[in-house]
C-alpha cells in the first residue's frame, strides 16, 4: 500500500482503464464496490510527487479498508494478452468442451477484458444452453461487467436446469441490487427453510430494500419471519434498528447495498501532472513553507477551570476570570508561558509551561493546546465515525484527559464544539473525526471519581482527589472517597499535617478518627484529642470530636456541653441524636437532629439522619413527602423501589403495583434488556408480598432471583441454616443472625460452628463488633447499661441483641424488647428477626 508520513513516502497518482464491480473484499470481508485501474507510482516529499517509480495495475481496491493487490502494469498487460488469447483460442478449437469454455469465461473476467467476454457470450450461451454451470458462470460475468439484466436471464436459465440454492441466493442479491425485492425474496427462501444462519445477511438486504421502496408491510413480514427462524438475531442491533424502521414507516434511506449503476470515474490528468510539476512545485513549496510556518507560530489556547469554585488566572499578561467548570480562549505565541492563579488560598503553584510545535510539521499538523491550572478538569477526546453505511464504531479508542496542566493534542477537529450530524465523505468510505469536550459537567463529584477509576485506575483517582481536597477542603465526598481508595497509613500521612491548620474541619477529623480506629489505635486517638481539648478547653468542636470516640456518661456529658456551648456545635446535637437512635428513642433523636439541621441546614449528613429517624419512627407519609423519595428521572428504579416500600407500609396496595408497572414499561421503552426488566418487576412483586407478611408467596416468587438479601431471607424463613450460613460466610452479622436462629430453633450442632465463624469475623471488624464478640464468647451476660450504649446501626444492634438473648436466655427480657425497637426496617430479613424476637 502507498504510504505517506508527514507528506513523505510513496503515493499513487492517476486513474486510467478503471473497472469497478460489486463483491466481497478478500481482506476485510465487507461487501462493497471494488475497483481496478492503472496508476503511476511516485516518491513524494511534502506531498509533491518527485520521482516516478513505475506504473502499476491496482486490482480490487477496497474503499473501506483501502487494501488491494498490485501488479506491474507491463506484466499485467503481458499476462492479459497471453492468458486471454490462450483461453479464447483453446475454446474456439473445442467449442463443445465445458472446461475450456469455463476457462475462457474465467480468463476474460479476471483480466477485465469486457470485449473478449462479450465476444464469447452468444456462442457459449447457444452451445451450452443446457449446461447450468456454464450459464451460472456467464451470469457472474454479466454481473461483473455491469449487465444486470443479462445476468438475471442467465441465472434464471441456469436455475431452470438445476435448482441450486447457491444460484438462487446470488440471483436474489442481484435482484435486490436492481431494487426488486419482491422478485428477490422467493430466491432467498432457502435461507429460511434450511436455517442457514450464515446467510441471514441476504434476508437483511432484501428487507432493507423493501424499506427503500416504501414497502413497510412486506419488510416487517420478512423481518418477523427471519427473527422467528433465527432467534439470535433479536440481539443484533442492526436487525433491531431495521425492525423499528419497519414499524415506524420511516422514510429513512438505509443504503444497505451500493448502487449497481454507480458511475466509474477515470482520471489521467493526475498522472500527467504528477510527471511534470514535481520539480516546479518543490521550489515554490520551499518558499511557501517558510512563510506559512512563520505565520503559524501563534496559537489559540483553551484555558479551563476544573474546580467547583471560581478563580482568576494570569497568563503572559492576559487575565481570565474563570467560573466553575468554565472554558475561555486566548492567543499565545510559541515559547515558555507563566501561569499564575491570583487566589493564594487555593494553593495552586505558579507554573511555567511550553507552547511548542515542530517547525518541520507545523504547517501540516493541527495542534490544540489546553491549559488547566488546577489539573482537575475531566476532559475527553471522542472519535466519531461518519459512513454511508450507518452507525459504525470508530477504530481508535475514547481518551480521558486528566491530571496535566498543559495538553498539546494533534488532529482535533471540533475543540469544545458540537460535531455536525452529517458530513461529506468519500464514496463508500469512512471518515473519523475527533471532538474535544468536557467529560460531563453534570456528574457529581462522586460520579466523576467512578469515571476516573474505570478509565484510568485507582492511582489517577487518588491524585485527582488529593488535588481537589487541597483546593476545596470542604469537599466531604472527596475526603471519604480518598480514605476508601488509599491504604490507611498513606491516608493518615496525607491528612495528618492538615488537621491542626485553622479553621478546624470536623469532617476531616471524623474521617481521620475512623481510619485510626480501623487500625486498632483508639486509646492513642483518645489521648490525642484529650490533649487538643486541654490546649483549647472552650472549643465545642473539639468537645464533640473527643465525645464521638468515647462511650458512656463521659461521652454524653461532653456532647451536651458542646451542644450548649458558645457557639453550639451542630455535630454535638447529631451525636446526641445518634445516642438516642441506638436505643430506639426515635422521637427524642429527631428533636436533637432537628437542632443540628437548624444550625447547619445544608449539611447532607444531618438530612440523611433525618430520613433514618423518620424510618425508625415509622412516619411513612413524611418519608414519602421527603424530596429523597421523588423520582429524579425515568430510569430511577432504586427510588421507585423505596416509594413502593413506603406505600406498602401505608397499606396503599394498588399504588405500588401501578408504580412498578409504570417503571417496568419505562425501562422497556428505554431499551433495557427484557430479561432484566422482568427480573426487576418480579423482585418488586415478591417484596410487596413480603411487606404484607405473605411469606409463602414471597418464597415462591424469590426462587429465580439473584438478589442476595432475598435469597438470605428465604433460606432463613425455610430454616435452611447451612445455606444461609454459606450466603453470609463473609458477613459477620448476617452469619451471627443465621447462627442465632439455628440455635434458637434447636439446631445446636449446626449453630456452634456458625457462631464460632461469626465471632471470628466480628473480631476482625470495628471496636463495637469486637465488644459484641467478647460478650457472646464470655460466661457472664453484659449489664443492660453497657448493652444500651453499644454504638451500632439499629439493624446491626438488633442482631447482636438477639444473639445475646440466645446466649444468655435469662436476660432475654432485657435485650429483646430493645431489639424489637431497633428492628424497624421491614425489608428482608425483617421477618426472620421479628419472628424470633416474638418467640414464634
C-alpha positions in Angstrom: 0.0 0.0 0.0 1.2 3.5 -0.7 2.2 5.3 2.5 2.9 9.0 3.4 4.4 10.0 6.7 4.3 13.8 7.2 3.9 14.1 3.5 6.9 11.9 2.6 6.9 8.4 1.1 5.3 6.7 -1.9 1.9 7.6 -3.4 -0.2 6.8 -6.5 -1.3 9.4 -9.0 -3.7 9.0 -11.9 -6.5 6.5 -12.7 -6.8 5.0 -16.1 -8.7 2.0 -17.5 -10.9 1.9 -14.5 -13.1 -1.1 -13.8 -15.4 -1.5 -10.8 -17.7 -4.2 -9.6 -19.7 -5.2 -6.5 -18.1 -8.0 -4.5 -16.8 -9.0 -1.1 -13.4 -7.6 -0.1 -11.0 -10.5 0.4 -9.2 -8.5 3.1 -11.8 -7.0 5.4 -14.8 -9.2 4.3 -17.1 -6.2 3.6 -19.5 -6.3 0.6 -18.7 -3.1 -1.4 -17.6 -1.7 -4.8 -14.1 -2.9 -5.6 -12.2 -1.0 -8.3 -9.2 -1.7 -10.5 -7.2 0.8 -12.5 -3.8 1.8 -14.0 -1.9 4.3 -11.9 1.6 5.8 -11.6 3.8 5.3 -8.5 5.8 8.2 -7.2 8.2 9.0 -4.4 6.8 12.1 -2.7 8.4 14.8 -0.5 6.0 17.1 1.4 3.2 15.6 -0.7 4.9 16.6 -4.0 5.5 13.7 -6.5 9.2 13.9 -7.3 10.5 10.6 -8.6 8.4 8.2 -10.8 8.8 4.6 -9.7 6.9 2.9 -12.5 3.3 2.1 -13.4 1.0 -0.4 -11.7 -2.2 -2.2 -12.1 -4.3 -1.8 -9.0 -6.5 -4.8 -8.6 -9.7 -4.9 -6.4 -9.0 -1.9 -4.2 -11.5 -1.7 -1.3 -12.8 1.8 -0.4 -13.3 0.7 3.2 -10.1 -0.9 4.3 -8.1 0.6 1.4 -6.3 -2.7 0.8 -5.6 -4.0 -2.7 -3.5 -6.3 -4.9 -1.0 -4.8 -7.3 1.0 -5.9 -10.3 3.4 -4.1 -12.6 1.4 -2.7 -15.5 3.6 -4.2 -18.1 3.4 -7.6 -16.6 -0.4 -7.2 -16.2 -0.8 -6.3 -19.9 1.5 -9.2 -21.0 -0.4 -11.8 -18.9 -3.7 -10.4 -20.0 -2.8 -10.7 -23.7 -1.3 -14.2 -23.3 -3.9 -15.7 -20.9 -7.0 -14.3 -22.6 -5.8 -15.2 -26.1 -4.8 -18.7 -25.0 -8.1 -19.4 -23.2 -10.2 -18.0 -26.0 -8.3 -19.9 -28.7 -8.5 -23.1 -26.8 -12.2 -22.7 -26.5 -12.6 -21.9 -30.2 -10.6 -25.0 -31.1 -13.0 -27.1 -28.9 -16.3 -25.1 -28.6 -18.2 -28.1 -27.0 -15.6 -28.6 -24.2 -17.2 -27.5 -21.0 -13.9 -27.0 -19.1 -12.4 -24.8 -21.9 -15.5 -22.7 -22.1 -15.4 -22.1 -18.4 -11.7 -21.3 -18.5 -12.3 -18.7 -21.3 -15.0 -17.0 -19.3 -12.8 -17.0 -16.2 -9.8 -15.5 -18.0 -11.8 -12.7 -19.6 -13.4 -11.8 -16.3 -10.2 -12.0 -14.3 -8.3 -9.8 -16.7 -11.3 -7.5 -17.1 -11.5 -7.9 -20.9 -15.1 -6.9 -21.4 -14.9 -7.0 -25.3 -13.5 -10.6 -25.3 -16.1 -11.7 -22.8 -19.0 -10.2 -24.9 -17.5 -11.9 -28.0 -17.8 -15.3 -26.3 -21.2 -15.0 -24.7 -23.5 -15.5 -27.6 -21.6 -18.6 -28.9 -21.2 -20.1 -25.5 -24.8 -19.4 -24.5 -26.1 -21.2 -27.6 -23.7 -24.2 -27.3 -24.2 -24.7 -23.5 -27.9 -23.7 -23.4 -28.5 -26.8 -21.3 -25.4 -26.6 -19.0 -26.3 -25.0 -15.7 -22.7 -24.4 -14.6 -21.7 -22.6 -17.7 -24.9 -20.5 -17.6 -24.1 -19.6 -14.0 -20.6 -18.6 -14.9 -22.0 -16.4 -17.7 -24.4 -14.8 -15.2 -21.5 -14.0 -12.9 -19.6 -12.5 -15.8 -22.5 -10.3 -16.9 -22.8 -9.1 -13.3 -19.1 -8.4 -13.1 -19.1 -6.2 -16.3 -22.3 -4.4 -15.3 -25.0 -6.1 -17.4 -27.5 -6.9 -14.7 -30.4 -7.7 -16.9 -28.4 -10.3 -18.9 -27.1 -11.7 -15.6 -30.6 -12.2 -14.4 -31.6 -14.0 -17.6 -28.6 -16.3 -17.3 -29.2 -17.1 -13.7 -32.8 -17.9 -14.4 -31.8 -20.2 -17.3 -29.3 -22.0 -15.0 -31.9 -22.4 -12.3 -34.4 -23.8 -14.8 -31.9 -26.6 -15.4 -30.8 -27.2 -11.8 -32.4 -25.9 -8.7 -29.2 -24.8 -6.9 -29.7 -22.9 -3.6 -26.4 -21.0 -4.1 -27.5 -19.7 -7.5 -30.9 -18.7 -6.1 -29.1 -16.7 -3.4 -26.8 -15.0 -5.9 -29.8 -14.1 -8.1 -31.7 -12.8 -5.0 -28.8 -10.5 -4.2 -28.6 -9.2 -7.8 -32.4 -8.5 -7.9 -32.0 -6.7 -4.6 -29.4 -4.5 -6.3 -31.9 -3.8 -9.0 -34.4 -2.7 -6.3 -36.7 -5.6 -7.0 -37.2 -7.1 -3.5 -40.4 -8.8 -4.3 -38.7 -10.8 -7.1 -35.6 -11.4 -5.0 -37.4 -12.8 -2.0 -38.5 -16.2 -3.5 -34.9 -16.9 -4.4 -33.8 -16.3 -0.8 -36.4 -18.6 0.8 -33.9 -21.4 1.1 -32.1 -19.4 3.8 -35.2 -19.5 5.9 -36.2 -23.1 5.0 -32.6 -24.5 5.6 -32.0 -22.4 8.7 -28.8 -21.2 7.0 -27.6 -18.7 9.7 -24.5 -17.7 7.8 -26.7 -16.2 5.0 -29.0 -14.1 7.1 -27.3 -11.0 5.6 -29.2 -11.7 2.4 -32.6 -11.5 4.2 -31.4 -8.3 5.9 -30.6 -6.8 2.4 -34.0 -7.8 0.9 -35.9 -6.4 3.9 -33.9 -3.2 3.7 -34.6 -2.9 0.0 -38.3 -3.3 0.8 -38.0 -0.3 3.1 -36.1 1.7 0.5 -39.1 1.1 -1.9 -41.5 2.2 0.8 -43.0 -1.4 1.2 -43.0 -1.4 5.0 -45.6 -4.1 5.5 -43.5 -6.5 3.3 -40.4 -5.6 5.1 -42.0 -6.2 8.5 -43.3 -9.5 7.4 -39.9 -10.7 6.1 -38.2 -9.4 9.3 -40.7 -11.3 11.5 -40.1 -14.5 9.5 -36.3 -14.0 9.8 -36.4 -13.4 13.6 -38.7 -16.4 14.1 -36.3 -18.6 12.1 -33.1 -17.2 13.7 -33.9 -16.1 17.3 -30.3 -15.0 17.9 -31.0 -12.0 15.5 -33.2 -10.5 18.2 -29.9 -9.4 19.9 -28.4 -7.9 16.8 -28.6 -4.1 16.9 -28.8 -3.8 13.0 -31.9 -6.1 12.9 -33.5 -4.3 15.9 -33.0 -1.0 14.1 -34.4 -2.4 10.9 -37.5 -3.7 12.8 -38.1 -0.2 14.3 -37.8 1.4 10.9 -40.4 -1.0 9.5 -42.7 -0.4 12.5 -42.5 3.4 12.2 -42.9 3.5 8.4 -39.7 5.6 8.4 -38.7 7.2 5.2 -35.0 7.0 6.1 -32.8 5.6 3.4 -30.8 2.7 4.7 -28.2 2.2 1.8 -28.0 -1.5 2.6 -26.4 -2.1 -0.8 -24.2 0.1 -3.0 -25.9 1.3 -6.1 -25.4 -1.1 -9.0 -25.2 1.7 -11.6 -22.6 3.8 -9.8 -20.5 5.7 -12.3 -17.0 4.7 -12.9 -14.5 7.6 -12.8 -11.2 7.7 -14.7 -8.7 10.5 -14.5 -5.5 10.6 -16.5 -4.9 14.2 -15.6 -3.4 13.4 -12.1 -0.8 11.1 -13.6 0.3 13.5 -16.3 0.5 16.4 -13.9 2.5 14.3 -11.4 5.1 13.7 -14.0 5.8 17.3 -14.8 5.0 19.6 -11.9 7.1 17.9 -9.1 10.3 19.9 -9.6 8.5 23.2 -10.1 6.2 22.7 -7.1 9.2 21.6 -4.9 10.9 25.0 -5.4 7.7 27.0 -4.8 6.7 24.9 -1.8 10.0 25.6 0.0 9.3 29.3 -0.1 5.6 28.9 0.8 6.6 26.7 3.7 8.8 29.2 5.3 6.1 31.9 5.0 3.3 29.6 6.4 5.5 28.1 9.2 6.4 31.6 10.4 2.7 32.8 10.4 1.5 29.7 12.3 3.6 30.5 15.4 0.7 32.0 17.3 -1.9 29.6 18.7 -5.4 29.7 20.2 -5.1 28.2 23.7 -8.1 27.0 25.7 -7.9 27.6 29.5 -10.3 25.5 31.7 -11.3 25.5 35.3 -11.9 22.0 36.7 -13.0 23.1 40.2 -16.4 23.8 41.7 -15.2 27.3 42.6 -14.1 30.3 40.5 -10.7 31.8 40.3 -8.7 34.3 38.2 -5.6 33.2 36.2 -2.9 35.4 34.7 -1.1 34.0 31.6 1.6 36.1 29.9 0.0 39.4 30.9 -3.5 38.3 30.0 -6.1 37.9 32.8 -9.0 35.5 32.6 -11.8 35.1 35.2 -13.0 31.5 35.2 -16.3 30.4 36.7 -16.6 26.8 37.9 -16.1 24.4 35.0 -15.7 27.2 32.5 -13.5 27.4 29.4 -12.1 30.6 27.8 -9.7 31.1 25.0 -6.7 33.4 24.4 -3.9 33.8 21.8 -0.3 32.9 22.8 2.9 32.9 20.9 5.1 29.8 20.9 7.6 29.6 23.8 7.5 29.5 27.6 4.4 30.9 29.3 3.9 31.6 33.0 0.6 30.6 34.6 -0.3 32.4 37.9 -3.6 31.9 39.8 -4.4 35.0 41.9 -6.3 33.3 44.7 -3.5 32.4 47.1 -5.8 30.4 49.4 -6.3 27.8 46.6 -2.6 26.9 46.9 -2.2 26.5 43.1 1.5 27.0 42.5 2.8 29.1 39.6 3.7 27.0 36.6 6.0 27.6 33.6 4.6 25.8 30.5 6.0 25.5 27.0 3.8 26.1 24.0 5.7 24.5 21.1 5.2 22.8 17.8 7.8 21.3 15.4 8.8 23.7 12.6 9.0 20.9 10.2 5.4 19.7 10.7 3.8 22.9 11.8 2.0 23.7 8.5 0.6 20.2 8.2 -0.2 19.3 11.8 -3.1 20.8 13.7 -2.2 21.1 17.4 -4.9 22.1 20.0 -3.5 23.4 23.3 -5.3 23.3 26.7 -4.1 24.8 29.9 -5.7 23.6 33.2 -4.1 25.4 36.1 -5.8 23.2 38.8 -5.1 19.9 36.9 -8.5 18.5 37.9 -10.7 19.1 34.8 -12.1 15.9 33.3 -11.8 16.3 29.5 -12.0 13.7 26.8 -11.3 13.1 23.1 -14.1 11.3 21.4 -13.6 9.8 17.9 -16.7 10.0 15.7 -17.1 7.8 12.6 -19.1 9.0 9.6 -20.2 6.5 7.0 -22.9 6.0 4.4 -23.4 2.5 5.8 -24.9 3.8 9.0 -23.6 3.8 12.6 -20.2 2.2 13.0 -17.7 2.1 15.8 -14.5 4.1 15.1 -11.3 2.1 15.2 -9.5 4.4 17.7 -10.4 4.5 21.4 -12.0 7.2 23.5 -9.4 9.0 25.6 -9.8 10.6 29.0 -7.6 13.6 29.7 -6.8 14.2 33.4 -4.1 15.4 35.7 -2.0 17.7 33.4 -1.5 21.4 33.4 -0.9 21.5 29.6 -2.2 19.3 26.8 -1.0 19.5 23.2 -3.4 17.4 21.1 -3.0 16.6 17.5 -5.8 16.2 14.9 -8.7 17.7 17.0 -11.5 18.6 14.6 -14.0 20.0 17.0 -12.4 21.6 20.1 -15.2 22.3 22.5 -17.7 22.3 19.6 -20.6 20.1 18.7 -19.8 17.9 15.7 -22.1 18.1 12.6 -24.8 15.5 12.2 -23.8 14.8 8.6 -20.5 15.1 6.7 -19.4 14.9 3.1 -17.4 11.7 2.9 -15.5 9.8 0.1 -17.6 7.4 -1.9 -18.3 4.3 0.1 -15.7 5.4 2.6 -15.5 6.1 6.4 -14.3 9.3 7.9 -13.2 9.6 11.6 -13.3 13.0 13.3 -12.3 13.9 16.8 -14.2 16.0 19.3 -12.5 17.6 22.4 -15.0 18.2 25.2 -15.7 18.2 28.9 -16.4 14.6 30.0 -19.7 15.6 31.7 -20.1 18.6 33.9 -23.5 17.3 35.2 -21.8 14.5 37.1 -21.5 14.7 40.9 -18.1 14.7 42.4 -18.5 11.1 43.4 -19.6 10.1 39.9 -16.5 11.8 38.5 -14.3 9.6 40.7 -16.0 6.5 39.5 -15.3 7.6 35.9 -11.6 8.1 36.6 -11.3 4.7 38.4 -12.9 3.0 35.4 -10.9 4.8 32.7 -7.6 5.5 34.4 -7.3 3.4 37.6 -7.1 4.0 41.3 -3.9 5.9 41.3 -5.2 8.5 38.9 -8.4 8.8 41.1 -6.2 9.3 44.2 -4.2 12.0 42.5 -7.4 13.8 41.5 -8.9 13.6 44.9 -5.8 14.9 46.7 -5.7 17.9 44.4 -9.4 18.7 44.8 -9.2 18.3 48.6 -6.3 20.7 48.8 -8.1 23.2 46.7 -11.5 22.7 48.3 -11.2 21.4 51.9 -15.0 21.4 52.3 -15.4 18.7 49.7 -16.5 16.0 52.1 -17.4 13.3 49.5 -13.8 13.6 48.1 -12.4 13.0 51.5 -14.4 9.9 52.1 -13.5 8.6 48.6 -9.8 9.2 49.3 -10.0 7.3 52.6 -11.6 4.4 50.8 -9.1 4.2 48.0 -5.8 4.8 49.8 -4.0 2.5 52.2 -4.9 3.5 55.8 -1.4 4.7 56.8 -0.9 6.5 53.5 -4.1 8.4 54.0 -3.1 9.3 57.6 0.2 10.6 56.3 -1.6 12.8 53.8 -4.3 14.2 56.1 -2.3 14.4 59.3 -0.4 17.7 58.6 -3.7 19.4 57.7 -5.7 18.6 60.9 -4.4 21.4 63.1 -4.4 24.1 60.5 -7.3 26.6 61.1 -10.1 26.6 60.7 -10.9 23.2 62.4 -12.8 21.0 59.9 -14.9 18.5 61.7 -15.4 16.2 58.7 -11.6 15.9 58.3 -11.3 14.9 61.9 -14.2 12.4 61.7 -12.6 10.7 58.8 -9.2 10.7 60.5 -10.7 9.2 63.6 -12.5 6.4 61.6 -9.3 5.4 59.8 -7.2 5.5 63.0 -9.9 3.4 64.8 -9.8 0.8 62.0 -6.1 0.3 62.8 -6.9 -0.5 66.4 -5.3 2.7 67.8 -8.3 4.0 69.7 -6.5 4.6 73.1 -3.9 6.7 71.4 -6.6 8.5 69.5 -8.4 9.4 72.7 -5.2 10.8 74.2 -4.6 12.9 71.1 -8.0 14.6 71.4 -7.7 15.0 75.2 -4.5 16.9 74.5 -6.2 19.0 71.8 -9.1 19.9 74.1 -6.8 20.7 77.0 -5.0 23.2 74.8 -8.3 24.8 73.8 -10.9 23.9 76.5 -13.7 26.1 75.2 -13.7 24.7 71.7 -17.1 23.0 71.3 -15.9 21.2 68.1 -13.1 19.5 70.0 -15.6 18.6 72.7 -17.7 16.8 70.1 -14.7 15.1 68.5 -13.5 13.7 71.8 -17.0 12.6 72.7 -17.6 10.7 69.5 -14.6 8.3 70.2 -15.6 7.7 73.8 -18.6 5.9 75.3 -20.8 6.1 78.3 -21.7 9.1 80.5 -18.5 11.0 79.8 -19.3 10.9 76.1 -22.9 12.1 76.7 -21.7 14.9 79.1 -19.2 16.2 76.5 -21.9 16.2 73.8 -24.3 18.2 75.9 -21.5 20.6 76.8 -20.6 21.1 73.2 -24.3 21.5 72.2 -24.9 24.1 74.9 -21.6 25.9 74.4 -20.8 29.2 72.6 -21.1 28.6 69.7 -23.2 25.5 69.9 -21.8 22.6 67.9 -24.3 21.2 65.3 -22.4 17.9 65.3 -22.9 17.6 69.1 -26.7 17.5 68.6 -26.1 15.0 65.8 -24.1 12.8 68.3 -26.9 13.1 70.9 -29.4 12.1 68.2 -27.3 9.0 67.4 -27.2 8.0 71.1 -31.0 8.1 71.2 -31.3 6.3 67.9 -29.2 3.3 69.1 -31.6 2.7 71.9 -34.7 3.1 69.8 -35.8 6.5 71.1 -36.5 8.0 67.7 -38.7 10.9 68.9 -36.0 12.3 71.1 -33.4 11.6 68.4 -35.5 13.7 65.9 -35.6 16.6 68.3 -31.8 16.6 68.6 -31.3 16.2 64.9 -33.8 19.0 64.1 -31.5 21.3 66.1 -28.5 20.1 64.0 -30.3 20.9 60.9 -31.3 24.4 62.2 -27.6 25.2 62.9 -26.3 23.7 59.6 -29.3 23.5 57.1 -27.1 22.5 54.1 -25.4 19.5 55.9 -26.3 16.4 53.9 -25.3 14.1 56.9 -27.9 15.7 59.1 -30.5 15.4 56.3 -29.8 11.7 55.8 -30.0 11.1 59.6 -33.5 12.7 59.5 -34.5 10.1 56.9 -33.2 7.3 59.1 -35.1 8.6 62.2 -38.3 9.1 60.3 -37.9 5.5 59.1 -37.2 4.3 62.7 -40.3 6.1 63.9 -42.5 4.6 61.2 -43.5 8.0 59.9 -44.2 6.7 56.4 -46.1 9.7 55.0 -43.3 12.1 56.0 -40.8 9.9 54.3 -42.9 9.7 51.2 -43.2 13.5 51.1 -39.5 14.0 51.5 -37.5 15.1 48.4 -35.4 11.9 48.8 -38.4 9.9 47.7 -39.0 11.8 44.5 -38.3 10.1 41.2 -35.5 12.1 39.5 -35.7 10.5 36.1 -37.4 7.8 34.0 -34.8 5.2 34.9 -34.6 5.9 38.7 -35.8 2.4 39.7 -33.9 2.5 43.0 -36.1 5.4 44.2 -39.2 3.6 42.8 -38.4 0.6 45.0 -38.2 2.9 48.0 -41.5 4.5 47.2 -43.2 1.1 46.8 -41.9 0.1 50.2 -43.3 3.2 51.8 -46.7 2.9 50.0 -46.9 -0.8 51.1 -46.2 0.2 54.7 -49.1 2.6 54.5 -51.4 -0.1 53.1 -51.9 1.7 49.8 -51.9 -1.6 47.9 -52.8 -0.5 44.4 -50.4 2.4 44.1 -47.1 0.3 44.5 -48.3 -2.1 41.7 -49.1 0.9 39.5 -45.7 2.4 40.1 -44.0 -0.9 39.4 -45.9 -1.4 36.1 -45.1 2.2 35.0 -41.4 1.9 35.8 -41.2 -1.5 34.0 -42.8 0.0 30.9 -40.4 2.9 31.0 -37.4 0.7 31.4 -38.5 -1.4 28.4 -39.1 1.8 26.4 -35.5 2.9 27.2 -34.1 -0.3 25.7 -33.3 -2.2 28.9 -32.9 -5.9 28.2 -36.3 -7.6 28.6 -35.0 -10.2 31.0 -33.5 -7.5 33.3 -36.9 -5.7 33.3 -38.8 -8.9 34.0 -36.5 -9.9 36.8 -36.8 -6.4 38.4 -40.6 -6.5 38.3 -40.7 -10.0 39.7 -38.4 -8.9 42.5 -40.7 -5.9 43.4 -43.8 -8.1 43.4 -42.1 -10.6 45.7 -41.2 -7.8 48.1 -44.7 -6.5 48.1 -45.9 -9.9 49.4 -43.1 -9.7 51.9 -44.1 -6.3 53.2 -47.7 -7.6 53.7 -46.5 -10.7 55.6 -47.2 -13.3 52.9 -44.1 -15.4 53.4 -45.2 -18.3 51.2 -45.8 -16.0 48.1 -42.5 -14.2 48.8 -40.6 -17.5 48.8 -42.3 -18.8 45.6 -41.5 -15.6 43.8 -37.9 -15.5 45.0 -36.8 -18.9 43.6 -35.3 -17.4 40.5 -34.0 -14.2 42.0 -30.3 -13.5 42.3 -30.7 -10.8 45.0 -28.6 -11.6 48.0 -30.9 -10.2 50.7 -33.9 -12.0 49.3 -32.0 -15.4 49.0 -30.7 -15.0 52.5 -34.1 -14.3 54.0 -35.7 -17.2 52.0 -33.1 -19.5 53.5 -33.8 -18.2 57.0 -37.6 -18.5 56.6 -37.2 -22.1 55.3 -34.8 -22.9 58.2 -32.1 -23.9 55.7 -29.4 -22.8 58.1 -26.5 -24.2 56.2 -27.5 -22.4 53.0 -28.0 -19.2 55.0 -24.5 -19.6 56.5 -23.0 -20.1 53.1 -24.6 -16.9 51.8 -23.4 -14.9 54.8 -20.0 -16.5 55.1 -18.2 -13.2 54.7 -20.8 -11.1 56.5 -20.2 -11.2 60.3 -23.6 -10.0 61.5 -25.5 -11.9 58.8 -23.7 -15.1 59.9 -24.4 -14.2 63.5 -28.1 -13.9 62.7 -28.2 -17.3 61.0 -26.3 -18.9 63.9 -28.6 -17.4 66.5 -31.8 -18.6 64.7 -30.4 -22.1 64.2 -29.6 -22.2 68.0 -33.0 -20.8 68.9 -34.8 -23.4 66.8 -32.9 -26.3 68.3 -30.2 -26.9 65.7 -27.3 -26.7 68.2 -24.9 -28.9 66.2 -25.2 -26.7 63.2 -25.3 -23.4 65.1 -22.0 -24.0 67.1 -19.5 -23.7 64.1 -21.6 -20.9 62.6 -21.3 -19.0 65.9 -17.6 -19.5 66.0 -17.1 -18.3 62.5 -19.3 -15.2 63.1 -17.4 -14.3 66.2 -14.1 -14.6 64.4 -15.4 -12.2 61.7 -16.6 -9.8 64.4 -13.1 -9.8 66.0 -11.6 -8.6 62.7 -14.1 -5.7 62.4 -14.6 -2.4 64.3 -14.4 -1.9 68.1 -18.2 -2.3 68.6 -18.3 -5.7 66.9 -15.2 -6.7 68.8 -17.0 -5.8 72.1 -20.1 -7.8 71.0 -17.8 -10.9 70.2 -16.3 -10.6 73.7 -19.8 -10.6 75.3 -21.0 -13.5 73.3 -17.9 -15.6 73.9 -17.9 -14.8 77.7 -19.6 -16.7 80.5 -21.3 -13.7 82.1 -24.0 -11.6 80.5 -23.1 -8.0 80.0 -25.1 -5.5 82.0 -28.0 -3.7 80.4 -26.4 -0.3 80.6 -23.3 -1.4 78.6 -25.5 -3.0 76.0 -27.7 0.1 75.6 -24.5 2.2 75.0 -23.2 -0.1 72.3 -22.9 2.1 69.2 -24.1 0.2 66.2 -26.6 0.8 63.4 -30.1 -0.1 64.7 -30.5 -3.2 62.4 -27.0 -4.5 63.3 -27.5 -3.9 67.0 -30.8 -5.7 66.9 -29.0 -8.8 65.6 -26.4 -8.5 68.5 -29.3 -8.2 71.0 -31.0 -11.3 69.6 -27.7 -13.2 69.8 -27.2 -12.1 73.4 -30.7 -13.3 74.3 -29.9 -16.7 72.7 -26.6 -16.9 74.5 -28.0 -15.8 77.9 -31.7 -16.9 77.9 -32.2 -15.5 81.5 -31.5 -11.9 80.2 -33.8 -12.0 77.2 -36.4 -9.7 78.8 -33.6 -7.1 79.0 -32.3 -7.5 75.5 -35.1 -8.4 73.2 -37.6 -5.6 73.7 -34.8 -3.1 72.7 -34.0 -5.3 69.7 -37.7 -5.1 68.6 -37.5 -1.3 68.7 -34.4 -1.3 66.6 -35.7 -3.8 64.0 -37.8 -1.1 62.3 -36.8 -1.7 58.7 -39.4 -4.0 57.2 -37.2 -5.1 54.3 -35.5 -8.6 54.3 -34.5 -10.1 56.7 -37.0 -8.3 58.9 -39.5 -11.2 59.4 -36.9 -13.8 60.4 -35.6 -11.5 63.1 -39.1 -10.3 64.2 -40.4 -13.8 64.4 -37.5 -14.9 66.6 -37.9 -11.9 68.9 -41.6 -12.5 69.2 -40.9 -16.1 70.2 -42.5 -17.6 67.1 
